[in-house]
Amino acid sequence: MQQFTRRQFVTTATLATAGSLFPAQSNDTRARVAVVRNGEPPELVRQAIDMLGGISHFVQPGQSVLIKPNMSWDRLPEQAATTNPEAVAEVVRLCKQAGARLIRIVDRTCNRAERCYYRSGIEKAATAAGAQVRHVVPSRFVDTTIPNGSLLSTWPVYKDVLDVDVLINMPIAKHHTIPGVTLGMKNIMGLIGGDRGDLHVDFDVKITDLNTIIRPALTLVDAYRILRRNGPSGGSLEDVEEKRMVIAGIDPVATDARAVQLFGLEPDKIAYLVQAHKRGLGEVDLTKVAVHDYSF
């Protein structure tokens, strides 16, 4: 059994305020969340990352980067079941500008991978921007211990996650029948093996267990389009709402907490967020979070 060895097992980045649109607050230790509105996907992404201090706060020259979008479904971008390909491509370009030596994209899909990668538009856009877009290889899942797990003590995790320097999580905001919404913390399920159906029993505890070992340096929630109903796969354009937003943060709980409000939900009513907060993974109370909005 392999211990979790990813070099960024815990991210405790302290953001410098120089070059950031957040006001200088040397004594403000609150989680920070950037909300950017009324733009196109590339500019939304760039602005959100700039508001968190710039890409250089997350990616250093020579580092390897794994970007995890949602490519799980055989859907077009307009159907809002997968992450916007233009947003993903922009993150790839920013990582290249920061000097990343390797940028890889992978997702364990629910529908046939070839169709999902192609129809989502992510494979084409991200490859053109300079990323390696790889299909999941079953032999690369590694049984990994979860030292602080409540219900899960081990689970297969994709080896790329264990080896990478920087993990960037890029979910799309959408409805889901079990937790109510699927955002950043659930998006990491595309990086694990095993029978994911087993996770749907006591979901809030188990997804928190997994998030204790899979820790993104940055979460960027794509809300250019959101899927309001019939998630997570959707299919009908009637269920899609165009919001033209990105919500980003280092704290995965605070970032998801702000994103659930897109659906008219309160963060403290979402079981997995409450569970994650209780276990020290982040802040669920947005009154204790520095949320900054920017509109083009």
Backbone as CSV, one residue per row, in Angstrom:
resi,resn,N_x,N_y,N_z,CA_x,CA_y,CA_z,C_x,C_y,C_z
1,MET,0.845,-1.195,0.000,0.000,0.000,0.000,0.875,1.238,0.000
2,GLN,0.615,2.161,-0.915,1.442,3.358,-1.047,0.863,4.513,-0.267
3,GLN,1.729,5.187,0.468,1.327,6.423,1.118,1.154,7.505,0.063
4,PHE,0.332,8.500,0.359,0.114,9.613,-0.563,1.352,10.478,-0.573
5,THR,2.041,10.571,-1.746,3.342,11.219,-1.801,3.375,12.479,-2.641
6,ARG,2.221,12.953,-3.094,2.213,14.116,-3.956,2.879,15.291,-3.256
7,ARG,3.750,15.968,-4.012,4.585,16.993,-3.399,3.801,18.191,-2.900
8,GLN,2.624,18.375,-3.433,1.797,19.459,-2.901,0.627,18.886,-2.120
9,PHE,0.929,17.942,-1.255,-0.104,17.264,-0.456,-0.963,18.280,0.279
10,VAL,-0.349,19.273,0.852,-1.089,20.350,1.508,-0.584,21.668,0.955
11,THR,-1.498,22.496,0.506,-1.137,23.803,-0.020,-1.415,24.856,1.039
12,THR,-0.356,25.575,1.409,-0.527,26.625,2.422,-0.001,27.945,1.873
13,ALA,-0.336,28.181,0.600,0.185,29.370,-0.072,-0.275,30.636,0.627
14,THR,0.651,31.556,0.803,0.320,32.892,1.299,0.458,33.846,0.133
15,LEU,-0.616,34.534,-0.214,-0.606,35.365,-1.408,0.009,36.726,-1.115
16,ALA,0.980,37.110,-1.943,1.485,38.480,-1.891,0.445,39.400,-2.500
17,THR,0.373,40.599,-1.991,-0.647,41.506,-2.506,-0.165,42.307,-3.698
18,ALA,1.150,42.341,-3.948,1.643,43.080,-5.097,1.090,42.463,-6.372
19,GLY,0.513,43.289,-7.229,-0.045,42.799,-8.478,-1.411,42.165,-8.330
20,SER,-1.930,42.100,-7.136,-3.237,41.491,-6.913,-4.288,42.576,-6.778
21,LEU,-5.497,42.270,-7.211,-6.586,43.228,-7.081,-7.233,43.196,-5.711
22,PHE,-6.805,42.270,-4.854,-7.278,42.295,-3.481,-6.567,43.428,-2.754
23,PRO,-7.286,44.160,-1.913,-6.615,45.208,-1.154,-5.578,44.629,-0.200
24,ALA,-4.521,45.363,0.022,-3.495,44.906,0.957,-4.073,44.870,2.362
25,GLN,-4.043,43.665,2.944,-4.586,43.475,4.290,-3.641,42.529,5.029
26,SER,-2.589,43.059,5.564,-1.534,42.222,6.116,-2.027,41.366,7.275
27,ASN,-3.062,41.810,7.962,-3.547,41.046,9.107,-4.790,40.216,8.770
28,ASP,-5.192,40.240,7.517,-6.407,39.517,7.112,-6.023,38.113,6.691
29,THR,-6.354,37.135,7.519,-6.007,35.737,7.246,-7.190,34.960,6.675
30,ARG,-8.264,35.655,6.298,-9.438,34.974,5.769,-9.144,34.335,4.419
31,ALA,-9.888,33.271,4.126,-9.835,32.708,2.790,-10.281,33.763,1.795
32,ARG,-9.742,33.712,0.585,-10.061,34.687,-0.442,-10.688,33.981,-1.637
33,VAL,-11.755,34.548,-2.131,-12.456,34.011,-3.293,-12.665,35.139,-4.282
34,ALA,-12.355,34.868,-5.541,-12.536,35.838,-6.612,-13.750,35.454,-7.444
35,VAL,-14.644,36.405,-7.664,-15.825,36.209,-8.499,-15.733,37.196,-9.657
36,VAL,-15.667,36.668,-10.871,-15.516,37.515,-12.056,-16.724,37.296,-12.959
37,ARG,-17.279,38.412,-13.454,-18.551,38.365,-14.186,-18.456,39.045,-15.552
38,ASN,-19.413,38.662,-16.395,-19.715,39.383,-17.635,-18.546,39.438,-18.610
39,GLY,-17.876,38.306,-18.743,-16.792,38.227,-19.706,-16.845,36.941,-20.489
40,GLU,-15.889,36.783,-21.406,-15.721,35.534,-22.125,-14.777,34.628,-21.344
41,PRO,-14.844,33.326,-21.572,-14.085,32.389,-20.716,-12.608,32.733,-20.522
42,PRO,-11.831,33.041,-21.562,-10.409,33.327,-21.310,-10.184,34.524,-20.402
43,GLU,-10.933,35.614,-20.621,-10.711,36.792,-19.792,-11.240,36.596,-18.379
44,LEU,-12.285,35.804,-18.217,-12.774,35.478,-16.872,-11.706,34.743,-16.077
45,VAL,-11.082,33.763,-16.719,-10.033,32.978,-16.065,-8.837,33.845,-15.713
46,ARG,-8.369,34.631,-16.683,-7.200,35.485,-16.431,-7.454,36.439,-15.282
47,GLN,-8.610,37.066,-15.284,-8.915,38.034,-14.233,-8.999,37.365,-12.868
48,ALA,-9.649,36.205,-12.802,-9.783,35.506,-11.523,-8.422,35.128,-10.952
49,ILE,-7.541,34.637,-11.801,-6.208,34.252,-11.330,-5.411,35.486,-10.925
50,ASP,-5.528,36.566,-11.683,-4.846,37.809,-11.304,-5.324,38.300,-9.943
51,MET,-6.613,38.158,-9.666,-7.159,38.616,-8.394,-6.661,37.775,-7.220
52,LEU,-6.181,36.585,-7.511,-5.607,35.739,-6.456,-4.089,35.860,-6.397
53,GLY,-3.535,36.812,-7.141,-2.102,37.065,-7.056,-1.323,36.724,-8.296
54,GLY,-1.980,36.136,-9.302,-1.292,35.808,-10.547,-0.878,34.352,-10.615
55,ILE,-0.676,33.863,-11.814,-0.365,32.444,-12.011,0.953,32.051,-11.349
56,SER,1.880,33.005,-11.198,3.177,32.678,-10.605,3.069,32.307,-9.132
57,HIS,1.950,32.602,-8.499,1.745,32.179,-7.117,1.381,30.699,-7.036
58,PHE,1.041,30.120,-8.165,0.619,28.724,-8.185,1.573,27.831,-8.967
59,VAL,2.179,28.359,-10.001,3.037,27.565,-10.883,4.392,28.243,-11.004
60,GLN,5.445,27.492,-10.697,6.807,27.987,-10.791,7.506,27.359,-11.995
61,PRO,8.534,28.027,-12.529,9.257,27.461,-13.669,9.770,26.057,-13.373
62,GLY,9.588,25.159,-14.323,10.076,23.791,-14.191,9.120,22.839,-13.511
63,GLN,7.987,23.328,-13.020,7.042,22.444,-12.335,6.124,21.731,-13.323
64,SER,5.584,20.608,-12.854,4.571,19.878,-13.620,3.192,20.248,-13.092
65,VAL,2.229,20.332,-14.001,0.874,20.761,-13.662,-0.120,19.736,-14.188
66,LEU,-1.060,19.372,-13.348,-2.196,18.557,-13.766,-3.447,19.408,-13.656
67,ILE,-4.146,19.586,-14.770,-5.402,20.327,-14.791,-6.534,19.314,-14.869
68,LYS,-7.502,19.447,-13.973,-8.622,18.503,-13.926,-9.927,19.228,-14.273
69,PRO,-10.289,19.246,-15.568,-11.612,19.730,-15.930,-12.639,18.615,-15.779
70,ASN,-13.892,18.924,-15.987,-14.929,17.891,-16.065,-15.144,17.567,-17.538
71,MET,-14.769,16.341,-17.926,-14.991,15.841,-19.279,-15.829,14.565,-19.241
72,SER,-16.604,14.385,-18.198,-17.216,13.088,-17.914,-18.287,12.657,-18.895
73,TRP,-18.881,13.594,-19.638,-20.083,13.276,-20.394,-19.925,13.570,-21.879
74,ASP,-20.627,12.802,-22.690,-20.640,12.961,-24.134,-21.586,14.111,-24.475
75,ARG,-21.102,15.316,-24.226,-21.922,16.508,-24.380,-21.112,17.631,-25.035
76,LEU,-21.826,18.516,-25.701,-21.216,19.711,-26.271,-21.088,20.797,-25.203
77,PRO,-20.184,21.752,-25.377,-20.040,22.820,-24.378,-21.339,23.553,-24.090
78,GLU,-22.177,23.729,-25.102,-23.423,24.460,-24.930,-24.396,23.762,-23.978
79,GLN,-24.185,22.473,-23.736,-25.078,21.715,-22.857,-24.665,21.786,-21.392
80,ALA,-23.534,22.428,-21.102,-23.113,22.755,-19.729,-22.960,21.546,-18.818
81,ALA,-22.527,20.425,-19.373,-22.228,19.252,-18.548,-20.729,19.053,-18.390
82,THR,-19.942,19.800,-19.152,-18.483,19.694,-19.112,-17.878,21.095,-19.064
83,THR,-16.657,21.178,-18.572,-15.984,22.460,-18.396,-15.762,23.151,-19.738
84,ASN,-15.890,24.458,-19.738,-15.734,25.223,-20.970,-14.329,25.042,-21.549
85,PRO,-14.222,24.622,-22.801,-12.895,24.348,-23.371,-12.020,25.585,-23.495
86,GLU,-12.621,26.740,-23.752,-11.834,27.972,-23.853,-11.216,28.345,-22.512
87,ALA,-11.939,28.085,-21.432,-11.400,28.356,-20.101,-10.224,27.439,-19.799
88,VAL,-10.361,26.165,-20.142,-9.277,25.207,-19.908,-8.043,25.603,-20.713
89,ALA,-8.249,25.940,-21.980,-7.117,26.310,-22.829,-6.389,27.537,-22.287
90,GLU,-7.129,28.483,-21.722,-6.483,29.677,-21.167,-5.621,29.331,-19.958
91,VAL,-6.081,28.417,-19.114,-5.256,27.996,-17.979,-3.982,27.319,-18.478
92,VAL,-4.093,26.518,-19.521,-2.901,25.895,-20.111,-1.919,26.969,-20.566
93,ARG,-2.412,27.969,-21.268,-1.528,29.035,-21.749,-0.863,29.778,-20.597
94,LEU,-1.616,30.051,-19.551,-1.037,30.746,-18.397,0.038,29.903,-17.721
95,CYS,-0.197,28.615,-17.606,0.805,27.725,-17.002,2.077,27.687,-17.847
96,LYS,1.906,27.682,-19.170,3.077,27.722,-20.048,3.836,29.028,-19.856
97,GLN,3.109,30.137,-19.749,3.762,31.425,-19.532,4.522,31.444,-18.214
98,ALA,4.026,30.708,-17.226,4.687,30.650,-15.918,5.906,29.739,-15.930
99,GLY,6.125,29.015,-17.040,7.311,28.171,-17.155,7.116,26.716,-16.786
100,ALA,5.873,26.251,-16.743,5.635,24.842,-16.434,6.335,23.959,-17.465
101,ARG,6.986,22.911,-17.002,7.686,22.006,-17.926,6.755,20.968,-18.521
102,LEU,5.635,20.710,-17.827,4.679,19.706,-18.276,3.294,20.120,-17.816
103,ILE,2.335,20.077,-18.735,0.941,20.374,-18.404,0.114,19.214,-18.943
104,ARG,-0.561,18.537,-18.053,-1.304,17.336,-18.446,-2.761,17.480,-18.027
105,ILE,-3.639,16.916,-18.832,-5.073,16.920,-18.550,-5.583,15.488,-18.637
106,VAL,-6.376,15.098,-17.637,-6.909,13.741,-17.597,-8.244,13.761,-16.862
107,ASP,-9.130,12.840,-17.217,-10.380,12.680,-16.498,-10.883,11.258,-16.724
108,ARG,-11.318,10.617,-15.671,-11.969,9.325,-15.795,-13.442,9.590,-16.106
109,THR,-13.820,9.367,-17.326,-15.141,9.755,-17.799,-16.203,8.723,-17.436
110,CYS,-17.457,9.170,-17.485,-18.601,8.285,-17.255,-19.090,7.676,-18.579
111,ASN,-19.118,8.487,-19.644,-19.391,7.974,-20.975,-18.069,7.605,-21.644
112,ARG,-18.139,7.103,-22.863,-16.937,6.674,-23.579,-15.943,7.828,-23.696
113,ALA,-14.702,7.573,-23.281,-13.715,8.646,-23.168,-13.463,9.345,-24.491
114,GLU,-13.336,8.594,-25.581,-13.043,9.217,-26.868,-14.113,10.233,-27.251
115,ARG,-15.359,9.876,-27.002,-16.462,10.780,-27.312,-16.463,11.994,-26.381
116,CYS,-16.252,11.749,-25.107,-16.273,12.838,-24.122,-15.167,13.854,-24.397
117,TYR,-13.961,13.368,-24.624,-12.831,14.260,-24.857,-13.060,15.095,-26.117
118,TYR,-13.614,14.450,-27.153,-13.826,15.136,-28.422,-15.002,16.099,-28.353
119,ARG,-16.140,15.633,-27.896,-17.358,16.445,-27.938,-17.299,17.620,-26.958
120,SER,-16.592,17.458,-25.853,-16.457,18.566,-24.902,-15.673,19.727,-25.491
121,GLY,-14.867,19.449,-26.526,-14.006,20.466,-27.117,-12.709,20.667,-26.372
122,ILE,-12.561,19.997,-25.219,-11.382,20.221,-24.380,-10.134,19.604,-24.994
123,GLU,-10.260,18.419,-25.548,-9.087,17.764,-26.130,-8.450,18.649,-27.200
124,LYS,-9.259,19.163,-28.111,-8.733,19.988,-29.200,-8.167,21.305,-28.678
125,ALA,-8.917,21.998,-27.834,-8.500,23.324,-27.366,-7.260,23.249,-26.480
126,ALA,-7.238,22.299,-25.565,-6.114,22.198,-24.638,-4.848,21.702,-25.327
127,THR,-5.002,20.794,-26.295,-3.838,20.322,-27.046,-3.239,21.460,-27.854
128,ALA,-4.090,22.242,-28.490,-3.607,23.382,-29.268,-2.886,24.398,-28.393
129,ALA,-3.300,24.506,-27.137,-2.676,25.458,-26.210,-1.370,24.926,-25.623
130,GLY,-1.101,23.629,-25.798,0.176,23.087,-25.343,0.127,22.036,-24.258
131,ALA,-1.049,21.512,-23.950,-1.164,20.484,-22.910,-1.108,19.087,-23.506
132,GLN,-0.716,18.137,-22.694,-0.865,16.723,-23.014,-2.230,16.286,-22.497
133,VAL,-3.116,15.892,-23.387,-4.453,15.444,-22.998,-4.464,13.926,-23.099
134,ARG,-4.542,13.263,-21.954,-4.375,11.814,-21.892,-5.659,11.132,-21.448
135,HIS,-5.902,9.952,-22.019,-6.984,9.106,-21.526,-6.503,8.340,-20.304
136,VAL,-7.431,7.964,-19.448,-7.100,7.206,-18.245,-6.609,5.814,-18.628
137,VAL,-5.524,5.402,-17.997,-4.977,4.049,-18.148,-5.235,3.320,-16.835
138,PRO,-6.068,2.269,-16.831,-6.450,1.624,-15.561,-5.272,1.186,-14.695
139,SER,-4.172,0.809,-15.323,-3.023,0.326,-14.543,-2.342,1.448,-13.765
140,ARG,-2.687,2.684,-14.042,-2.051,3.808,-13.351,-2.770,4.222,-12.079
141,PHE,-3.825,3.532,-11.714,-4.441,3.783,-10.412,-3.649,3.062,-9.331
142,VAL,-3.359,3.776,-8.258,-2.522,3.253,-7.178,-3.316,3.255,-5.881
143,ASP,-3.414,2.102,-5.204,-4.058,2.054,-3.899,-3.321,2.994,-2.943
144,THR,-4.048,3.932,-2.398,-3.448,5.030,-1.638,-4.110,5.126,-0.265
145,THR,-3.300,5.265,0.760,-3.851,5.361,2.102,-4.439,6.747,2.339
146,ILE,-5.481,6.789,3.149,-6.137,8.041,3.543,-5.966,8.154,5.059
147,PRO,-4.883,8.771,5.513,-4.561,8.756,6.948,-5.659,9.317,7.838
148,ASN,-6.372,10.324,7.361,-7.401,10.972,8.181,-8.811,10.641,7.710
149,GLY,-8.968,9.530,7.023,-10.285,9.149,6.546,-11.208,8.713,7.670
150,SER,-12.477,9.069,7.564,-13.469,8.636,8.551,-14.108,7.315,8.153
151,LEU,-14.460,7.168,6.871,-15.054,5.930,6.383,-14.172,5.228,5.365
152,LEU,-13.282,5.974,4.727,-12.370,5.387,3.752,-10.951,5.401,4.310
153,SER,-10.320,4.245,4.325,-8.918,4.172,4.768,-7.961,4.078,3.594
154,THR,-8.444,3.582,2.449,-7.661,3.532,1.223,-8.592,3.729,0.036
155,TRP,-8.017,4.169,-1.082,-8.780,4.254,-2.328,-7.785,4.376,-3.476
156,PRO,-8.109,3.816,-4.657,-7.206,3.966,-5.806,-7.217,5.405,-6.331
157,VAL,-6.026,5.984,-6.453,-5.855,7.351,-6.945,-4.950,7.296,-8.171
158,TYR,-5.255,8.132,-9.160,-4.469,8.119,-10.387,-3.043,8.580,-10.109
159,LYS,-2.071,7.860,-10.667,-0.670,8.110,-10.349,-0.227,9.522,-10.719
160,ASP,-0.801,10.090,-11.772,-0.424,11.448,-12.149,-0.659,12.434,-11.009
161,VAL,-1.699,12.199,-10.208,-1.992,13.075,-9.070,-0.906,12.947,-8.011
162,LEU,-0.413,11.739,-7.823,0.598,11.504,-6.801,1.938,12.123,-7.177
163,ASP,2.203,12.237,-8.480,3.526,12.665,-8.932,3.619,14.148,-9.270
164,VAL,2.495,14.804,-9.495,2.523,16.156,-10.027,2.898,17.189,-8.969
165,ASP,3.441,18.315,-9.428,3.765,19.409,-8.510,2.540,20.245,-8.163
166,VAL,1.713,20.540,-9.167,0.591,21.452,-8.976,-0.667,20.838,-9.585
167,LEU,-1.726,20.788,-8.793,-3.025,20.338,-9.273,-3.966,21.537,-9.342
168,ILE,-4.555,21.767,-10.513,-5.544,22.822,-10.708,-6.874,22.163,-11.026
169,ASN,-7.872,22.461,-10.223,-9.185,21.845,-10.341,-10.117,22.792,-11.094
170,MET,-10.744,22.293,-12.184,-11.592,23.139,-13.023,-12.953,22.484,-13.251
171,PRO,-13.823,22.482,-12.253,-15.162,21.931,-12.441,-16.063,22.919,-13.181
172,ILE,-17.163,22.409,-13.704,-18.247,23.266,-14.162,-19.329,23.224,-13.089
173,ALA,-20.008,24.319,-12.877,-21.064,24.386,-11.864,-22.349,23.791,-12.432
174,LYS,-22.850,22.741,-11.757,-24.074,22.116,-12.263,-24.809,21.364,-11.167
175,HIS,-26.053,21.107,-11.451,-26.930,20.351,-10.559,-26.475,18.892,-10.504
176,HIS,-26.699,18.271,-9.344,-26.453,16.840,-9.180,-27.500,16.283,-8.234
177,THR,-27.983,15.078,-8.542,-29.099,14.533,-7.774,-28.729,14.155,-6.356
178,ILE,-27.466,13.840,-6.078,-27.108,13.353,-4.743,-26.694,14.494,-3.816
179,PRO,-25.586,15.206,-4.083,-25.244,16.302,-3.161,-26.009,17.582,-3.421
180,GLY,-26.781,17.637,-4.495,-27.500,18.866,-4.848,-26.798,19.648,-5.929
181,VAL,-25.473,19.742,-5.819,-24.637,20.406,-6.817,-23.355,19.603,-6.975
182,THR,-22.718,19.766,-8.115,-21.376,19.227,-8.289,-20.452,20.370,-8.662
183,LEU,-19.412,20.545,-7.858,-18.484,21.664,-8.009,-17.059,21.129,-7.855
184,GLY,-16.213,21.852,-7.133,-14.817,21.463,-7.050,-14.549,20.190,-6.284
185,MET,-15.122,20.075,-5.082,-14.780,18.927,-4.249,-15.245,17.615,-4.865
186,LYS,-16.354,17.630,-5.576,-16.808,16.411,-6.231,-16.047,16.144,-7.524
187,ASN,-15.538,17.186,-8.153,-14.836,17.023,-9.425,-13.611,16.127,-9.323
188,ILE,-13.045,15.999,-8.131,-11.847,15.159,-7.983,-12.173,13.674,-8.153
189,MET,-13.461,13.323,-8.229,-13.812,11.930,-8.455,-13.312,11.427,-9.803
190,GLY,-13.051,12.325,-10.729,-12.480,11.929,-12.006,-11.018,11.555,-11.923
191,LEU,-10.422,11.658,-10.735,-9.016,11.300,-10.533,-8.854,10.029,-9.707
192,ILE,-9.967,9.352,-9.447,-9.895,8.139,-8.633,-10.443,6.953,-9.410
193,GLY,-10.035,5.755,-8.968,-10.541,4.525,-9.552,-11.585,3.896,-8.646
194,GLY,-11.666,2.583,-8.706,-12.603,1.869,-7.858,-14.043,2.040,-8.303
195,ASP,-14.951,1.519,-7.502,-16.384,1.615,-7.779,-16.897,2.921,-7.196
196,ARG,-17.053,3.913,-8.038,-17.456,5.226,-7.542,-18.892,5.221,-7.033
197,GLY,-19.668,4.233,-7.435,-21.017,4.110,-6.903,-21.023,3.895,-5.399
198,ASP,-19.971,3.254,-4.881,-19.874,3.033,-3.429,-19.787,4.345,-2.662
199,LEU,-19.324,5.388,-3.336,-19.160,6.676,-2.662,-20.481,7.403,-2.463
200,HIS,-21.516,6.968,-3.146,-22.792,7.671,-3.065,-23.558,7.359,-1.777
201,VAL,-23.119,6.351,-1.041,-23.646,6.084,0.302,-22.745,6.828,1.289
202,ASP,-23.338,7.655,2.145,-22.548,8.526,3.035,-21.619,9.413,2.211
203,PHE,-22.178,9.974,1.154,-21.375,10.732,0.196,-20.596,11.859,0.850
204,ASP,-21.241,12.628,1.732,-20.592,13.805,2.296,-19.326,13.454,3.060
205,VAL,-19.354,12.324,3.788,-18.179,11.902,4.544,-17.106,11.372,3.604
206,LYS,-17.504,10.557,2.656,-16.516,9.914,1.778,-15.855,10.903,0.827
207,ILE,-16.623,11.855,0.298,-15.993,12.831,-0.585,-15.031,13.717,0.201
208,THR,-15.350,13.953,1.464,-14.419,14.698,2.315,-13.171,13.884,2.583
209,ASP,-13.328,12.584,2.839,-12.161,11.712,3.007,-11.210,11.844,1.822
210,LEU,-11.745,11.767,0.622,-10.914,11.844,-0.575,-10.254,13.211,-0.714
211,ASN,-10.966,14.256,-0.324,-10.397,15.598,-0.429,-9.335,15.877,0.625
212,THR,-9.193,15.012,1.604,-8.079,15.184,2.544,-6.751,14.802,1.913
213,ILE,-6.783,14.016,0.837,-5.523,13.616,0.196,-5.340,14.202,-1.201
214,ILE,-6.424,14.594,-1.850,-6.308,15.235,-3.163,-6.585,16.713,-2.958
215,ARG,-5.513,17.500,-2.947,-5.606,18.898,-2.521,-5.167,19.832,-3.651
216,PRO,-6.080,20.395,-4.401,-5.703,21.329,-5.463,-5.033,22.582,-4.906
217,ALA,-4.089,23.098,-5.682,-3.507,24.395,-5.338,-4.479,25.515,-5.653
218,LEU,-5.356,25.275,-6.629,-6.276,26.303,-7.107,-7.534,25.623,-7.628
219,THR,-8.690,26.177,-7.291,-9.963,25.723,-7.858,-10.567,26.869,-8.660
220,LEU,-10.891,26.577,-9.926,-11.547,27.539,-10.806,-12.881,26.933,-11.226
221,VAL,-13.967,27.476,-10.719,-15.298,26.969,-11.055,-15.794,27.693,-12.307
222,ASP,-15.987,26.930,-13.362,-16.515,27.463,-14.605,-18.021,27.653,-14.461
223,ALA,-18.439,28.890,-14.470,-19.869,29.205,-14.427,-20.237,30.096,-15.608
224,TYR,-19.522,29.901,-16.723,-19.916,30.633,-17.933,-21.327,30.198,-18.320
225,ARG,-21.526,28.900,-18.332,-22.872,28.315,-18.406,-23.011,27.382,-17.221
226,ILE,-24.178,27.325,-16.610,-24.402,26.371,-15.535,-25.594,25.484,-15.895
227,LEU,-25.575,24.273,-15.367,-26.658,23.317,-15.592,-27.541,23.323,-14.356
228,ARG,-28.724,23.889,-14.482,-29.596,24.093,-13.329,-30.388,22.854,-12.941
229,ARG,-30.689,21.996,-13.891,-31.536,20.826,-13.630,-30.998,19.626,-14.389
230,ASN,-31.429,18.429,-13.930,-31.146,17.178,-14.637,-29.654,16.895,-14.782
231,GLY,-28.891,17.327,-13.768,-27.473,17.002,-13.747,-27.238,15.615,-13.175
232,PRO,-26.028,15.112,-13.326,-24.871,15.841,-13.850,-24.682,15.771,-15.362
233,SER,-25.464,14.936,-16.060,-25.210,14.765,-17.489,-25.997,15.732,-18.357
234,GLY,-27.156,16.172,-17.902,-27.950,17.125,-18.667,-28.312,16.603,-20.043
235,GLY,-28.332,17.509,-21.008,-28.665,17.147,-22.370,-29.588,18.153,-23.027
236,SER,-30.438,18.799,-22.240,-31.390,19.757,-22.784,-30.893,21.183,-22.569
237,LEU,-30.939,21.968,-23.624,-30.535,23.368,-23.503,-31.484,24.155,-22.612
238,GLU,-32.685,23.637,-22.391,-33.641,24.299,-21.502,-33.171,24.292,-20.052
239,ASP,-32.252,23.395,-19.722,-31.734,23.299,-18.360,-30.499,24.169,-18.142
240,VAL,-30.052,24.855,-19.180,-28.808,25.621,-19.139,-29.108,27.102,-18.942
241,GLU,-28.325,27.729,-18.085,-28.387,29.185,-17.912,-27.013,29.779,-18.147
242,GLU,-26.943,30.816,-18.950,-25.668,31.485,-19.185,-25.441,32.523,-18.084
243,LYS,-24.364,32.331,-17.312,-24.036,33.255,-16.215,-22.805,34.107,-16.522
244,ARG,-21.922,33.618,-17.400,-20.711,34.336,-17.793,-19.870,34.713,-16.573
245,MET,-19.579,33.703,-15.746,-18.840,33.914,-14.508,-17.764,32.847,-14.321
246,VAL,-16.773,33.189,-13.527,-15.808,32.236,-12.959,-15.673,32.566,-11.488
247,ILE,-15.627,31.531,-10.652,-15.416,31.676,-9.213,-14.145,30.896,-8.871
248,ALA,-13.195,31.555,-8.222,-11.894,30.930,-8.002,-11.399,31.154,-6.582
249,GLY,-10.609,30.198,-6.093,-10.009,30.340,-4.773,-9.029,29.235,-4.469
250,ILE,-8.264,29.450,-3.428,-7.341,28.430,-2.935,-8.054,27.499,-1.973
251,ASP,-8.925,28.039,-1.156,-9.707,27.253,-0.198,-10.833,26.545,-0.971
252,PRO,-10.792,25.208,-1.053,-11.800,24.513,-1.861,-13.195,24.572,-1.267
253,VAL,-13.292,24.663,0.048,-14.600,24.738,0.697,-15.218,26.108,0.458
254,ALA,-14.453,27.156,0.674,-14.958,28.509,0.465,-15.339,28.739,-0.993
255,THR,-14.546,28.187,-1.907,-14.833,28.358,-3.328,-16.141,27.667,-3.689
256,ASP,-16.322,26.431,-3.249,-17.588,25.733,-3.490,-18.748,26.433,-2.773
257,ALA,-18.475,26.942,-1.582,-19.529,27.616,-0.813,-20.081,28.808,-1.581
258,ARG,-19.193,29.583,-2.190,-19.676,30.723,-2.987,-20.400,30.233,-4.235
259,ALA,-19.924,29.158,-4.831,-20.529,28.669,-6.071,-21.915,28.074,-5.858
260,VAL,-22.202,27.491,-4.701,-23.536,26.914,-4.488,-24.608,27.991,-4.503
261,GLN,-24.216,29.226,-4.229,-25.190,30.309,-4.241,-25.718,30.607,-5.639
262,LEU,-25.008,30.147,-6.667,-25.509,30.273,-8.027,-26.835,29.540,-8.200
263,PHE,-27.067,28.548,-7.348,-28.257,27.713,-7.435,-29.295,28.075,-6.375
264,GLY,-29.089,29.210,-5.708,-30.016,29.639,-4.677,-29.918,28.831,-3.402
265,LEU,-28.777,28.184,-3.187,-28.574,27.333,-2.019,-27.682,28.034,-1.004
266,GLU,-27.835,27.647,0.256,-26.987,28.179,1.317,-25.893,27.168,1.646
267,PRO,-24.646,27.600,1.723,-23.537,26.676,1.955,-23.695,25.819,3.201
268,ASP,-24.234,26.386,4.288,-24.343,25.621,5.527,-25.465,24.584,5.499
269,LYS,-26.162,24.496,4.355,-27.179,23.467,4.174,-26.681,22.339,3.261
270,ILE,-25.459,22.466,2.759,-24.869,21.463,1.880,-24.002,20.546,2.731
271,ALA,-24.417,19.298,2.847,-23.825,18.379,3.835,-22.325,18.197,3.648
272,TYR,-21.859,18.065,2.408,-20.425,17.794,2.237,-19.588,19.019,2.598
273,LEU,-20.130,20.222,2.386,-19.390,21.414,2.771,-19.310,21.554,4.284
274,VAL,-20.396,21.245,4.956,-20.391,21.278,6.422,-19.393,20.257,6.962
275,GLN,-19.415,19.064,6.390,-18.487,18.023,6.815,-17.034,18.442,6.585
276,ALA,-16.747,18.981,5.397,-15.379,19.394,5.082,-14.910,20.516,5.994
277,HIS,-15.810,21.446,6.308,-15.459,22.537,7.222,-15.148,21.989,8.617
278,LYS,-15.980,21.091,9.108,-15.752,20.523,10.440,-14.412,19.817,10.527
279,ARG,-13.960,19.290,9.415,-12.705,18.531,9.409,-11.500,19.350,8.972
280,GLY,-11.694,20.655,8.913,-10.565,21.547,8.722,-10.091,21.740,7.298
281,LEU,-10.940,21.430,6.318,-10.509,21.574,4.930,-10.773,22.956,4.361
282,GLY,-11.521,23.786,5.086,-11.787,25.121,4.580,-12.958,25.778,5.288
283,GLU,-13.281,26.963,4.837,-14.295,27.787,5.489,-15.620,27.715,4.736
284,VAL,-16.700,27.379,5.455,-18.025,27.305,4.835,-18.827,28.584,5.065
285,ASP,-18.467,29.362,6.073,-19.185,30.582,6.422,-18.634,31.746,5.606
286,LEU,-19.397,32.192,4.624,-18.900,33.221,3.714,-18.757,34.583,4.372
287,THR,-19.322,34.763,5.545,-19.085,36.016,6.266,-17.653,36.076,6.791
288,LYS,-16.988,34.931,6.789,-15.594,34.860,7.237,-14.628,34.726,6.063
289,VAL,-15.126,34.965,4.863,-14.327,34.835,3.647,-14.248,36.193,2.954
290,ALA,-13.092,36.539,2.455,-12.929,37.769,1.674,-13.319,37.478,0.233
291,VAL,-14.567,37.751,-0.101,-15.086,37.516,-1.447,-15.029,38.829,-2.214
292,HIS,-14.306,38.836,-3.320,-14.152,40.046,-4.115,-14.716,39.831,-5.505
293,ASP,-15.548,40.764,-5.953,-16.218,40.688,-7.252,-15.578,41.646,-8.247
294,TYR,-15.539,41.191,-9.475,-15.076,42.046,-10.566,-16.007,41.811,-11.753
295,SER,-16.423,42.867,-12.414,-17.293,42.741,-13.572,-16.691,43.476,-14.758
296,PHE,-16.630,42.840,-15.899,-16.145,43.483,-17.119,-17.198,44.459,-17.656
